[in-house]
Amino acid sequence: MEKGAPYSINKSLGYPPKSAGIVLCFSGGRDSSCAALKLIQKKKSPLLLTIIDSNLQTDQKTEGRVKELRDKFGLTFSWVSICAQPFYEEIFKTPVLTSPSCFNCFMVKLSVAIIIAKKHSVSTIATGFTSYQASWVEQSRTAIDETKKFLSEYELSLELPVWDIQSKEDASKILSNNSMSPEPLEPVCHCAEKGTMENADPQNIRSDFSKLSVPCRDFIDLCLRKKQ
């Protein structure tokens, strides 16, 4: 990373894209992989965005998933893996009432996705959120509503291409039917280290989103000013 740079690129494929239709927060896990499949099959030219915490994670498994997609679809999409370590560490130092892992981590990913979307003139951000995981704090209806409000500040919208997936088994079946590994090919999750919370109170989710969004706005504004 260059001195003073807010983030750095680890790896990429077909990036920067000639054009991108949508930015997908992409880990290489089952759900985000199904989302990538759906967006590619719909010819939406997705830009797959992976964010890692270099203190804990690598993008090696995710790169394996990207190669599966490339072998099946060619370069009908682009991929970039990014590290924004100081920002990641700042967000994880911010205490919240709900999950200290997934929610904080999601806010990092959302912030970088906003930056990348604005950089490439994309108007929509997608996630691999599914209805069967709606009890997780960051995938709750309350958090989704707050996310939409936050994105609207930057004239962006949210798309949930695989919300209709009903179970982990259904996600695995979709991958298998497309000759892809049914296993999750994603970085180790912070939940493995810190634990996480399900079914949090909506009021606490809104409060935490508001609290976390303050450093997120600062980071986004910094990056957009730098035009990195």
FENZI-V669580 format. One record per pair of residues at least 4 apart in sequence whose ideal C-beta (glycine too) atoms are under 8 Angstrom apart, sorted by the first residue. I is the first residue (numbers start at 1). J is the second residue. D is the distance in Angstrom with one decimal. If there is no record, write none. Layout:
i = [I/I]
j = [J/J]
d = [D/D]
//
This chain:
i = [1/1/1/1/1/2/5/5/6/6/6/6/6/6/6/6/7/7/7/7/7/7/7/7/8/8/8/9/9/9/9/10/10/10/10/10/11/11/11/11/11/12/12/12/12/13/13/13/13/13/13/14/14/14/14/15/15/15/15/16/16/17/17/17/17/19/20/20/20/20/20/20/21/21/21/21/21/21/22/22/22/22/22/22/22/22/22/22/23/23/23/23/23/23/23/23/23/23/23/24/24/24/24/24/24/24/24/24/24/24/24/25/25/25/25/25/25/25/25/25/25/26/26/26/26/26/26/26/26/26/26/27/27/27/27/27/27/28/28/28/28/28/28/28/28/28/28/28/28/28/29/29/29/29/29/30/30/30/30/30/30/30/30/31/31/31/31/31/31/31/31/32/32/32/32/33/33/33/33/33/33/33/33/34/34/34/34/34/34/34/35/35/35/35/35/35/36/36/36/36/36/37/37/37/37/37/37/38/38/38/39/39/39/39/39/40/40/40/40/40/40/43/45/45/45/46/46/46/47/47/47/47/47/47/47/48/48/48/48/48/48/49/49/49/49/49/49/49/50/50/50/50/50/50/50/51/51/51/51/51/51/51/52/52/52/52/52/52/52/53/53/53/53/53/53/53/53/53/54/54/54/55/55/55/56/56/56/56/57/57/58/59/59/59/60/61/61/61/61/62/62/62/62/62/63/63/64/64/64/65/65/65/65/65/66/66/67/68/68/68/69/69/69/70/70/72/72/72/73/80/82/82/83/84/84/84/84/85/86/87/87/87/87/87/88/88/89/90/90/90/91/91/91/91/91/91/91/92/92/94/94/94/94/95/96/96/96/96/96/96/97/97/97/97/97/98/98/98/98/98/98/98/99/99/99/99/99/99/99/99/100/100/100/100/101/101/101/101/101/101/101/101/102/102/102/102/102/102/102/102/103/103/103/103/103/103/103/104/104/104/105/105/105/106/106/106/107/107/107/107/107/108/108/109/110/110/110/110/110/110/111/111/111/111/112/113/113/114/114/114/114/114/114/115/115/115/115/115/116/116/117/117/117/117/117/117/118/118/118/118/119/119/123/123/123/124/124/124/124/125/125/125/125/125/126/126/126/126/127/127/128/128/129/129/129/129/129/129/129/130/130/130/130/130/130/130/130/131/131/131/131/132/132/132/132/132/133/134/134/134/135/135/135/135/136/136/136/137/137/137/137/137/137/138/139/139/140/140/140/140/141/142/142/142/142/143/143/143/144/144/144/145/146/146/146/146/146/147/147/147/148/148/148/149/150/150/150/150/151/151/151/152/152/153/154/162/165/165/165/166/167/168/169/170/171/172/172/172/173/173/174/175/175/175/176/176/181/188/188/190/190/191/191/200/200/201/202/203/204/205/206/207/208/209/210/212/213/214/215/216/217/218/219/220/221/222/223]
j = [5/7/8/83/85/8/226/228/84/86/87/219/222/223/226/228/82/83/84/87/112/115/223/228/82/83/84/15/80/81/82/52/59/81/82/83/59/63/79/80/81/78/79/80/81/66/70/75/78/79/80/75/77/78/79/47/78/79/80/78/120/45/47/78/120/45/45/46/47/78/120/122/39/44/45/46/122/124/39/44/45/46/47/122/124/125/126/159/46/47/49/113/116/117/120/122/124/125/126/32/35/36/39/46/47/48/49/125/126/127/128/32/49/51/109/110/113/125/126/127/128/32/33/35/36/48/49/50/62/79/128/32/50/62/128/186/187/32/33/50/61/62/63/64/65/66/184/185/186/187/33/128/184/185/186/34/168/171/172/175/182/183/184/35/128/129/130/133/162/165/171/36/127/128/186/37/65/69/128/171/175/180/185/38/128/162/165/171/174/175/39/126/127/128/161/162/40/46/48/69/77/41/69/174/175/178/180/42/161/162/44/46/77/126/161/44/46/69/73/76/77/76/76/77/78/77/78/126/77/78/79/80/116/120/122/66/69/77/78/79/80/79/80/82/109/112/113/116/59/62/79/80/81/82/187/81/82/83/84/108/109/112/57/58/59/81/82/83/187/57/83/85/88/92/105/108/187/190/58/83/85/85/88/89/187/188/190/193/187/188/187/63/81/187/64/65/185/186/187/66/81/185/186/187/67/81/68/181/185/69/180/181/185/186/70/79/71/72/180/181/73/77/180/74/75/178/179/180/77/116/112/116/88/88/108/112/219/89/90/91/108/111/215/219/92/108/93/94/215/219/104/105/107/108/212/215/216/100/104/104/211/212/215/100/100/103/104/208/211/212/200/201/204/207/208/103/137/197/200/204/205/208/103/104/136/137/138/196/197/200/104/194/195/196/105/189/190/191/193/194/195/196/106/136/137/138/189/190/191/196/107/137/138/143/205/208/212/108/190/212/109/138/190/110/138/143/111/209/212/213/216/112/216/113/114/125/147/150/151/216/115/216/219/220/116/117/125/118/125/151/154/156/220/119/220/223/224/228/120/122/122/123/124/125/154/156/122/154/156/224/227/228/155/156/157/156/157/158/159/151/156/157/158/159/158/159/160/161/158/160/161/162/133/134/139/144/160/162/163/134/139/162/163/164/165/166/171/163/164/165/166/165/166/167/168/170/139/139/140/141/139/140/198/199/140/196/198/143/196/197/198/200/205/143/143/144/144/200/202/205/145/146/202/205/206/147/205/209/148/158/160/149/150/205/206/209/210/151/158/209/152/157/158/153/154/209/213/216/156/157/158/156/157/217/220/171/170/171/174/170/171/172/173/174/175/176/182/183/177/182/178/180/181/182/180/182/185/192/193/194/196/195/196/204/205/205/206/207/208/209/210/211/212/213/214/216/217/218/219/220/221/222/223/224/225/226/228]
d = [4.9/7.4/3.8/7.3/7.8/7.5/7.8/6.6/6.2/7.5/6.6/6.6/5.6/5.0/6.7/6.7/5.4/6.5/3.8/7.2/6.6/7.8/6.9/6.9/7.0/5.4/7.9/7.7/6.0/7.1/5.8/6.9/5.9/4.2/6.6/5.6/6.1/6.1/7.9/7.6/4.5/7.5/6.2/4.5/6.8/5.8/6.6/7.4/6.6/4.5/8.0/4.7/7.0/3.9/6.8/7.4/4.7/6.4/4.3/7.5/6.9/7.1/5.7/4.0/6.6/6.2/5.5/7.0/4.0/6.4/5.2/5.3/7.9/4.3/4.2/6.7/7.0/7.7/6.2/5.2/7.5/5.1/7.2/6.2/4.7/7.3/5.4/6.6/7.4/5.0/5.6/5.3/5.6/4.6/7.5/5.2/7.3/5.0/7.0/6.9/5.8/6.0/6.2/4.8/7.0/5.4/6.5/7.7/4.5/7.4/7.5/6.8/5.8/7.6/4.9/7.3/5.5/7.1/7.1/4.9/7.0/4.7/7.8/7.5/6.0/3.9/5.8/5.5/7.3/7.3/7.4/5.0/6.5/6.3/7.3/4.0/6.6/6.7/6.1/7.2/5.8/3.6/7.9/7.3/3.7/7.3/7.3/4.2/4.5/7.8/6.5/6.9/4.1/7.1/3.8/6.4/6.5/4.0/6.1/6.5/7.3/7.9/5.1/6.5/3.7/7.2/5.0/7.3/5.8/6.8/5.7/6.4/7.5/3.3/7.6/6.5/5.7/7.9/7.5/8.0/6.0/6.8/7.3/6.4/6.9/4.8/6.3/5.3/5.0/6.7/6.3/6.1/7.3/4.3/4.7/4.7/6.1/6.3/5.8/6.1/7.0/6.1/7.6/6.8/7.6/5.9/7.7/6.3/4.7/6.3/4.5/4.1/7.6/6.7/5.9/7.3/6.3/6.8/5.1/5.6/5.4/7.2/6.9/6.6/7.9/5.0/7.8/7.2/7.2/5.0/7.5/7.1/6.9/6.6/6.9/6.9/7.9/6.1/6.9/4.3/7.5/7.9/6.1/7.0/7.6/6.8/5.6/5.7/5.5/5.1/7.1/7.2/4.3/7.0/8.0/7.8/5.5/7.6/6.9/6.0/4.7/5.2/4.2/6.7/5.4/6.5/7.7/5.7/5.6/5.1/7.9/7.1/4.8/8.0/7.5/7.9/8.0/7.2/8.0/5.0/5.4/7.1/7.8/7.6/7.7/6.3/6.8/6.8/3.6/5.8/6.3/5.6/4.3/6.5/7.0/7.0/4.3/6.0/6.7/6.5/6.8/6.3/6.1/6.5/6.5/7.4/6.8/7.9/5.2/6.6/7.6/7.6/4.2/7.9/6.2/4.8/6.2/6.4/4.9/6.8/5.7/6.6/7.7/6.7/6.7/6.8/6.7/7.2/6.8/7.3/5.8/7.7/7.9/5.9/6.7/5.9/7.5/6.3/6.4/6.4/6.3/7.3/7.6/5.0/6.4/5.4/6.5/7.1/5.7/8.0/4.9/7.9/5.9/5.3/6.6/6.3/7.6/7.6/5.4/6.7/6.6/5.9/6.6/7.5/6.2/6.1/6.7/4.1/6.7/6.7/7.4/8.0/4.2/6.4/5.6/5.4/4.6/5.4/4.1/5.4/5.7/5.2/4.4/7.4/7.7/4.5/7.2/4.4/4.5/7.2/6.4/5.4/7.7/7.6/6.0/7.3/3.7/5.0/7.3/4.5/7.0/4.9/6.1/6.1/6.1/5.1/7.7/7.0/6.2/4.9/6.7/4.8/5.0/7.4/7.9/6.2/7.2/7.0/7.8/6.7/6.6/7.9/5.4/6.0/3.9/7.8/6.3/7.8/4.6/7.3/5.5/6.6/8.0/6.1/6.6/7.5/6.5/7.2/8.0/7.2/6.8/4.4/5.5/5.4/6.2/6.0/4.9/6.4/7.0/7.0/5.3/6.4/5.5/6.2/5.8/4.6/6.5/7.7/6.3/7.7/4.3/7.4/7.6/5.7/7.7/5.8/7.8/6.4/7.9/6.1/7.6/7.6/7.1/6.1/6.5/6.7/5.0/7.4/5.3/6.3/5.7/7.5/6.0/7.2/7.4/4.3/7.1/5.7/7.3/6.4/8.0/6.0/7.0/7.8/4.5/7.1/5.2/7.5/6.2/7.7/7.4/5.5/6.1/8.0/4.4/8.0/7.1/5.4/6.7/6.9/6.6/6.5/5.5/5.1/7.0/7.9/5.1/5.5/6.1/6.8/7.8/7.2/4.4/5.2/7.0/7.2/5.9/6.2/7.3/5.9/7.1/4.9/6.1/5.2/6.7/7.2/6.8/7.1/7.4/6.1/6.4/6.5/4.2/4.4/6.2/6.1/5.4/6.5/6.6/7.2/7.5/6.7/6.3/7.2/6.1/4.2/7.9/6.3/5.8/7.9/6.4/7.4/5.1/7.5/8.0/7.5/6.0/7.8/4.1/6.3/5.6/7.1/7.7/8.0/7.4/7.6/5.2/5.3/7.4/5.3/7.2/6.4/6.3/6.6/6.7/6.2/3.7/7.9/6.1/7.4/6.6/4.4/6.5/4.8/7.1/4.7/6.2/5.7/8.0/5.6/7.8/6.4/4.3/5.4/5.4/7.0/6.3/6.3/6.1/6.2/6.4/6.4/6.0/6.0/7.7/6.2/6.0/6.9/6.2/6.2/6.1/6.3/6.4/6.1/6.2/6.4/5.7]
//
